[in-house]
Amino acid sequence: MRRSATNDEPPVRHSGPDRRAVLVALAGVASLPAFPAVAAQDWSVAVQILAGTGMRDPTLLELALTALSRDAGADVLARLHRAVLARDADDIVRPFEDAAVEAAARSLVAMLYTGEIADADDGTVTAIGFHQALAWEVLAFTKAPSVCGPGFGWWADAPEGA
Protein backbone atom coordinates (compact mmCIF):
# COMPACT_ATOMS: atom_id res chain seq x y z
CA MET A 1 0.00 0.00 0.00
CA ARG A 2 1.37 3.39 -0.96
CA ARG A 3 1.22 6.34 1.29
CA SER A 4 0.28 9.65 -0.09
CA ALA A 5 2.78 12.47 -0.22
CA THR A 6 0.56 14.52 2.04
CA ASN A 7 0.87 12.17 4.96
CA ASP A 8 2.04 14.26 7.92
CA GLU A 9 3.15 11.39 10.15
CA PRO A 10 6.72 11.87 11.40
CA PRO A 11 9.18 9.14 10.42
CA VAL A 12 9.85 6.51 13.07
CA ARG A 13 13.25 7.01 14.71
CA HIS A 14 15.01 4.26 16.61
CA SER A 15 17.26 5.12 19.49
CA GLY A 16 19.87 2.37 18.82
CA PRO A 17 22.41 2.01 16.00
CA ASP A 18 21.11 1.21 12.56
CA ARG A 19 21.82 -2.04 10.74
CA ARG A 20 24.63 -0.54 8.65
CA ALA A 21 26.51 0.67 11.75
CA VAL A 22 26.23 -2.78 13.33
CA LEU A 23 27.55 -4.48 10.18
CA VAL A 24 30.47 -2.05 9.95
CA ALA A 25 31.34 -2.71 13.60
CA LEU A 26 31.15 -6.49 13.10
CA ALA A 27 33.38 -6.26 10.03
CA GLY A 28 35.91 -4.31 12.06
CA VAL A 29 35.90 -6.91 14.83
CA ALA A 30 36.24 -9.75 12.31
CA SER A 31 39.32 -8.11 10.79
CA LEU A 32 41.21 -8.00 14.09
CA PRO A 33 44.17 -10.38 14.27
CA ALA A 34 43.91 -13.58 16.28
CA PHE A 35 46.85 -12.53 18.46
CA PRO A 36 45.78 -9.28 20.13
CA ALA A 37 48.70 -9.19 22.57
CA VAL A 38 51.29 -8.34 19.92
CA ALA A 39 50.44 -6.86 16.53
CA ALA A 40 52.17 -8.15 13.39
CA GLN A 41 53.94 -4.85 12.68
CA ASP A 42 55.53 -5.01 16.14
CA TRP A 43 57.29 -8.22 15.08
CA SER A 44 59.49 -6.77 12.34
CA VAL A 45 62.48 -6.19 14.64
CA ALA A 46 61.92 -9.44 16.53
CA VAL A 47 61.86 -11.42 13.28
CA GLN A 48 65.00 -9.64 12.09
CA ILE A 49 66.73 -10.74 15.30
CA LEU A 50 65.37 -14.30 15.32
CA ALA A 51 65.64 -15.14 11.63
CA GLY A 52 68.61 -12.96 10.74
CA THR A 53 66.73 -11.25 7.94
CA GLY A 54 63.61 -9.17 7.43
CA MET A 55 60.30 -10.35 5.99
CA ARG A 56 59.24 -9.16 2.54
CA ASP A 57 55.77 -10.67 2.88
CA PRO A 58 53.86 -9.51 5.97
CA THR A 59 51.07 -11.98 5.21
CA LEU A 60 53.34 -14.97 5.82
CA LEU A 61 54.41 -13.47 9.13
CA GLU A 62 50.80 -12.81 10.15
CA LEU A 63 49.74 -16.36 9.27
CA ALA A 64 52.72 -17.84 11.13
CA LEU A 65 52.01 -15.73 14.23
CA THR A 66 48.34 -16.71 14.14
CA ALA A 67 49.25 -20.40 13.96
CA LEU A 68 51.81 -20.02 16.74
CA SER A 69 49.30 -18.19 18.90
CA ARG A 70 46.79 -20.99 18.33
CA ASP A 71 49.30 -23.77 19.08
CA ALA A 72 51.46 -22.26 21.84
CA GLY A 73 49.08 -19.64 23.21
CA ALA A 74 48.97 -15.86 23.12
CA ASP A 75 50.83 -15.68 26.43
CA VAL A 76 53.80 -17.66 25.07
CA LEU A 77 53.77 -15.52 21.93
CA ALA A 78 53.92 -12.33 24.01
CA ARG A 79 56.71 -13.78 26.19
CA LEU A 80 58.66 -14.74 23.06
CA HIS A 81 58.36 -11.21 21.70
CA ARG A 82 59.60 -9.68 24.95
CA ALA A 83 62.41 -12.23 25.30
CA VAL A 84 63.71 -11.64 21.76
CA LEU A 85 63.73 -7.87 22.13
CA ALA A 86 65.48 -8.14 25.51
CA ARG A 87 68.44 -9.97 23.95
CA ASP A 88 71.49 -8.42 22.38
CA ALA A 89 73.47 -9.79 19.43
CA ASP A 90 75.72 -11.93 21.64
CA ASP A 91 72.84 -13.51 23.54
CA ILE A 92 70.58 -14.39 20.61
CA VAL A 93 72.44 -17.60 19.79
CA ARG A 94 71.83 -19.06 23.25
CA PRO A 95 68.58 -20.97 23.87
CA PHE A 96 65.91 -19.18 25.87
CA GLU A 97 65.62 -20.27 29.50
CA ASP A 98 61.84 -20.70 29.22
CA ALA A 99 61.28 -24.00 27.37
CA ALA A 100 57.93 -22.88 25.94
CA VAL A 101 59.50 -19.69 24.57
CA GLU A 102 62.41 -21.65 23.06
CA ALA A 103 60.00 -24.09 21.36
CA ALA A 104 57.91 -21.19 20.06
CA ALA A 105 61.01 -19.43 18.69
CA ARG A 106 62.15 -22.56 16.86
CA SER A 107 58.66 -23.15 15.51
CA LEU A 108 58.31 -19.56 14.27
CA VAL A 109 61.69 -19.60 12.53
CA ALA A 110 60.85 -22.93 10.88
CA MET A 111 57.52 -21.56 9.64
CA LEU A 112 59.10 -18.42 8.23
CA TYR A 113 61.95 -20.22 6.47
CA THR A 114 59.83 -23.03 5.00
CA GLY A 115 56.53 -21.22 4.46
CA GLU A 116 54.79 -24.21 6.06
CA ILE A 117 52.74 -24.59 9.22
CA ALA A 118 52.59 -27.89 11.08
CA ASP A 119 49.37 -28.52 13.00
CA ALA A 120 50.27 -29.39 16.60
CA ASP A 121 47.22 -31.65 17.00
CA ASP A 122 47.48 -34.01 14.04
CA GLY A 123 50.89 -33.20 12.56
CA THR A 124 49.59 -32.21 9.12
CA VAL A 125 51.67 -29.63 7.30
CA THR A 126 50.09 -26.81 5.31
CA ALA A 127 52.04 -24.65 2.89
CA ILE A 128 50.95 -21.07 3.57
CA GLY A 129 53.62 -19.16 1.71
CA PHE A 130 56.07 -21.48 -0.01
CA HIS A 131 57.20 -18.91 -2.58
CA GLN A 132 57.44 -16.20 0.11
CA ALA A 133 59.50 -18.34 2.53
CA LEU A 134 62.71 -16.83 3.85
CA ALA A 135 64.75 -19.75 2.51
CA TRP A 136 64.42 -18.30 -1.00
CA GLU A 137 65.62 -14.91 0.26
CA VAL A 138 68.82 -16.15 1.86
CA LEU A 139 69.81 -18.81 -0.70
CA ALA A 140 71.28 -16.70 -3.50
CA PHE A 141 72.05 -19.72 -5.70
CA THR A 142 68.44 -20.80 -6.17
CA LYS A 143 64.86 -19.59 -6.42
CA ALA A 144 61.48 -21.10 -5.73
CA PRO A 145 60.16 -23.46 -8.41
CA SER A 146 58.09 -21.69 -11.07
CA VAL A 147 59.53 -18.27 -10.19
CA CYS A 148 61.12 -16.58 -13.17
CA GLY A 149 64.43 -14.78 -13.14
CA PRO A 150 65.03 -11.06 -13.39
CA GLY A 151 64.47 -10.78 -17.15
CA PHE A 152 63.73 -12.61 -20.37
CA GLY A 153 66.34 -15.26 -21.13
CA TRP A 154 68.04 -14.95 -17.74
CA TRP A 155 68.89 -18.66 -17.76
CA ALA A 156 71.03 -18.35 -20.90
CA ASP A 157 73.84 -16.38 -19.23
CA ALA A 158 76.20 -17.89 -16.68
CA PRO A 159 76.09 -16.24 -13.24
CA GLU A 160 78.73 -13.60 -12.49
CA GLY A 161 81.97 -15.06 -11.19
CA ALA A 162 81.29 -18.53 -12.66
CORZI-V259164 format. One record per run of one state. SS is the DSSP state (H for helix, E for strand, - for the rest). FROM is the first residue (numbers start at 1). LEN is the number of residues. If there is no record, write none. Layout:
{{SS	FROM	LEN} {SS	FROM	LEN}}
//
This chain:
{{-	1	18} {H	19	12} {-	31	9} {H	40	12} {-	52	6} {H	58	15} {-	73	1} {H	74	13} {-	87	12} {H	99	16} {-	115	1} {E	116	3} {-	119	6} {E	125	3} {-	128	2} {H	130	3} {-	133	1} {H	134	5} {-	139	15} {H	154	3} {-	157	6}}
//
